[in-house]
Amino acid sequence: MIYDTEELRRRLLEEIYAGAAAGMGAMLLDEGRIRRADDEELREIAAQYGIR
């Protein structure tokens, strides 16, 4: 699925919040990076999380 920039940002934030709630609190370390990222960096982060 292809996401626009803000939709991808929202999806990534949901992913890290869900991970933190499931006991993987270290995922929250990426929150600031996701919030500041431009389109290209968001796509790189998404690839790291397995989101395409």
C-alpha positions, -999 to 999 in steps of 0.1 A, spaced: 0 0 0 12 35 -8 8 62 19 10 99 16 35 116 39 12 124 68 -7 91 65 26 73 67 37 94 97 5 85 115 9 48 106 44 48 119 34 65 152 6 40 157 31 12 151 55 25 178 28 33 203 14 -3 198 49 -17 203 54 3 235 20 -8 248 31 -44 241 61 -40 263 87 -28 238 92 7 252 123 13 233 102 18 202 93 52 216 129 63 209 119 67 172 90 91 180 109 123 176 127 110 145 93 102 129 78 135 138 107 155 123 113 133 92 107 145 57 91 123 31 122 104 21 133 97 57 98 86 66 99 60 38 133 48 50 119 44 86 88 26 72 110 2 54 128 -5 87 95 -13 102 84 -35 73 58 -10 61 56 -5 24 
